[in-house]
């Protein structure tokens, strides 16, 4: 009687390894209330609360549909989520889901992390750990991307991200943008994106793409999106003010005088 069980277990292991049958890691039920009404189908995956895109958007009064791993919801503006991406788009704005919590297809349902999706509708999320309940409150039209992103800031930020991190992941691109943003906010550096990127110290530009001219190449689409994510609050590098590629430079002054933050892709970040 044990033989069939062994065969079944072997078949299941083969399916899991081959990727033909996938289960989300650490998926569990979670309670979600949207303005006092229970939302069904929510799951806790890897510590992040996910909600069904279509159901959530419909509860926000939108007309929503999902096809081929792409969800589109329309009300006074459009919200879009695509399986595998680490951001959603709402009214021309880009909201980061996190590198470890991309939009997912789970058993045929498009699932999105609750916080960026709530943000897309001008709502806030509170979490009660004792009851495993997420409460979404509020609903208002968010400002558009064209009115949120300053065109000059977007120009300089997308260009430096593309020049410095073209081959990096989205998280790596965001991190480079964070360094620029953090410098703009610091009293130690110029207070504009252009000023930071074109800063000269001891007769040397702070960023090599300015010196070699690659700064002025057309930025990649993903670099533009990364810049928009940064301008909308995405942060993967904490308070870092410096970065370098250890395989290309020792950056001895940074290593001696600054505090290590993290390494993302080919870049090490310090503050």
N, C-alpha and C positions, 0 to 999 in steps of 0.2 A: 504493500500500500504506500510505502514511502517513495517508490520510484517516480510516480507521476508528479509528486510534489517537487522532487529534485529537478525534473524536466521543466516544470512550470517556473521554478525559481531561476533556472538557467536561461530560459527564454526571456523572462522579465529583465534579467541582468543584461542580456544582449541588446534588448530594445533600449534600455537606458543608456548603455555605452554608445550605441549607434546614433542616438539622438532622435529616434523615431517616436519615442514616448517620453515626454518631458513633464516633470512636476515642478512647480515653483518651490524654491528652497524655503523651508520654515513657513509654509502657508498655513494660516489659521484664521478663524473667524474673528471679526471685530465689530463692535456696535458703532454705527454712524447715524447721527441725527442731523438733518438738514433743516434748519429753522423749525425745529420741533417735530419734524416728520422723519420716520425711520427709513433709511436707504438700505435696500437689500443687496446682497452680493459683494459687500466689502470684504477684503481680506488683509491680514497682516502678513506681509512677505518680507522676510529679512529685517524685521523691525520697522518697516515702513507701511503705513496704512494706504492701501490701494482701493480705489472705487471704480465701478464700471463707468466708463466714459459716457455712454449713451444715457444710462439711467440718471446719472448725476446732472448732466446738462439739461435733460428734460425736466428735472425738478427745479432747475433754474429758469424754466420757461422757454427754453430753446427748442428748436426742431433739430433733432440729432439723428445721424445715421453713421454706420460703420461699414466699410468695404475694403477688403484686401489689406487689413491691418491699419487702415487710416480712418480716423474718426473726424467728422465735421459736424459742428453744431452752429446753427444760425439763429440769431435773435436780432438785436439792433447792430450787432457785429458778429464776426465769425471767430470761432475757437476751433483749433485743429490740433490733433494728437496723432503721432505716427509711431507704430510699434518699433522698438529698437533705438529710438532717439532719446536723448537726455534733456529734452526741452519740449514745451508746447508753445503754440502761437495763439495769441489772443488780441484781436483788434490791432494787429500789426506789431505787437510787442512779444518779447521772447522771455519765457519763464523757465528757469533751470529746475530739473527734477533731481539732479544729483547723479554722479557717475555710477553709483552703486544701485540706483533705483530708476532705471529708464522706463519708458512706456512699454507695457508688456501685453502679449496675447496669452491669456490663461484659459485653457479649455474652450477656445473659440471666442472669448470675451475680451474686448480691448480694455485694459486696466491702466489707470493713471494714478500716480501718487496724489493724495488728497490736497496737500497744501498748495502746490502750484495751480491745480485745477480750481480750487476755491478762490485763489488770487485772481484768476481769469474772470471771475464774476464779482470782484470787489468784496468778497466775503473773507471772514477770518475763521481760524480753526483753533479750538482748545482741546486738550487731551486730559482725560481722567484715567490715570493708570490703574486705580483700584477697581474700576468697572470695565476697563478696556473700551472706553467710549470716546469717540471723537465727535465734537459738536461743531457744526458749521453754522455760523450766524452772519446775517447781513446779505445784501445783494444789491449791487449798484453798477452802473456802467463805468468801466475803467477808461482812462484817457487813452487815446490812440498812440501808436508808435511815432507817427509824424509829429505829434505835439509833445512827446516825451523825450525823444532822442535829439539832442542838439546836433545839427548836421556837421559842424566843425569838429566837435568832440568825436563823433562817429567816424569821420574821415581819418583823423590822426590815430585813433585807437585801433581801427581795423587795419590800417596800413602797418603799424608797428607789430601787431599780432601776426599778421600774415608774413612779414619779413623775418620775424624772430622765431615763429612757431608753426610755420606752414605744415610741417610733417607731424606735428604733435596731435594728441587726442583733443577732444573738445575741452576736457578738464585742464590739459596743458595749455591750451590757447587762452582759456579763461584766466589761468594763473598769471600768465604774462600780462594780460590786461589788468589784473589786480595790482600788480607792481606799479604800473603807470598810475592807476587810480589812487593807490596809497601815497605815491609821491605827490600827486596833486593836492592831497589832503594834508600833507606834512609841511611844517614850516621850514624844513631843511631843503626843500626843492621849490621850483617855480610852481605857481598855482593854476596853471592851465595845462591841458594835454599837449598842445603844441610846444609850450615852454619846456615841459619836462622832457619831451622826446628830442628836442633840438638843443638841449642844454650842453654847454661846453664847460669842461672843468680842466684846468691846467692846459688849455689849448687843445683838448681832445673831446670829441663828441662822446656822450655817455653810452650811446647805442651804435654798434658797428654798422647796421643797415643805413644809418644816416651817412656814414663815411663812404660806404661802397655804392650808395645810391639805390639799393634794393628797396629802401623805404618807399620809394615813389612808384614801384610796380603796382599794377592793379591788384587789390587784395582778393583772396579767394572768397567764395560765397560763405564757406564755413567760418572764415575769419571775421567777416562782417557780422554773422550771427553771434559769434563769440563776443564781439564788442558790444552788441546789443544786450546780450545776457549780462555782461559786466555792468553796463549802464543801468540795468534793471535789478542789480543787487547780487548777482551770482558771485560766489567767492570760493575758490579752491586753494588759495595761497595764504589765507589768514592776513596778517599784517606785514607780509614780506615787502621789502623795499629794494631788494636786489635779487638777481638770478644770473646763473651762468651755466654753461655746459662743461662739466668736469672733464669730458673727453677732449675738449678743445682748449681749455684754459684752466690754470690752477687757481686763478682769482684769489691769490694769497691774501690781499688786503681784506677782502670780504670774509674769508675764512677766519682770519686772525681777529677781526674787530666786530664781527656781527654774529647774531644768534641764528643757528640753523632752524628752519621751519619745516621743510618737507622737500621731497624729490618727486617730481611728476614727469614721467617720460625721460627726456634727455637733460632736463634742467633741475638744478638744485636751487632752492629758494631760501633766502636769509632776510632777517630784519635787523 
